[in-house]
């Protein structure tokens, strides 16, 4: 089980390095106020959907799925 989680995290790290985070995209688009809030909320929801799909494809469940999804969404949204 640890091997599966480790492999999932590695593949996520490789994939997220190629894509801009939601925060980076909002900064590039120079969004502020309600527009930025709306963009960030939609981007986070889209990230969660994609991360849930990835977790299902990797056949993760329980704590492994929760951990994977949390890290995946945080990486997609950005700091």
N, C-alpha and C positions, 0 to 999 in steps of 0.2 A: 504494500500500500504506500509506503514511504517513497518507493521508486516512482510510482505513478504520479504522486504529488510533485516530486522533484522534477520529473520530466515535464509536467504541465507548467510549472513555474518557469523553467528554462525556455520552453517554447513561447510562453507569454512574454517574457523579457525580450526575446528576440523580435517578436512581432510588434511590441509596443515601442521599441526603439525606432521603428520605421515610420510610425504615425505620429502626427502632432496631437498633443493633448487638447482637451476642450479649452483649457485656460489659454494655451498658446494660440489657438484659433481665434478666441474672442479678443485677445490682445492684438492679433494681426488685423482683425476686422475693425478694431478700435470701437468695440461695443462698450456701452456704459448704461447704468441704471436698469430700467425695466427690460430693455432689449438684451442686456448681458445676462440678467437673471433668467429670462425666458430661454435664451440660447443654452445656458449652462444646464438648466433643468432638462431640456430636450436632449442635449448631448449626453448627460448622465443616464437618462432613461434608455437611450439607444445603446450606450455602452453596457448597461446591465443586461439588456436583451441579448447582445452579442456574446457577452461573457457567459450567460446562462446556456446559450447554444453551444459554446465551446466546451463548457463543463459536461453537457449532455453527450457531446461527441466523444469526449474522453472517458465517458462512463463513470464520472465521479459522483459520489453521494456522501451525505452526512457532513462531517466536519471538513473533509477534504474539499467537497464542493463549496462549502461556505467560505473556506480560506481562499480557494482559488478565485471565486467570484469577487470577494472583497478586494483582493490584490489587483485583479484585472480591472475592476471599476476604478479603483484609486489611480492606477497607472494611466487609464484612459482619460480621466478627468483632469489630472495634474494637480500640482500643489497650489 
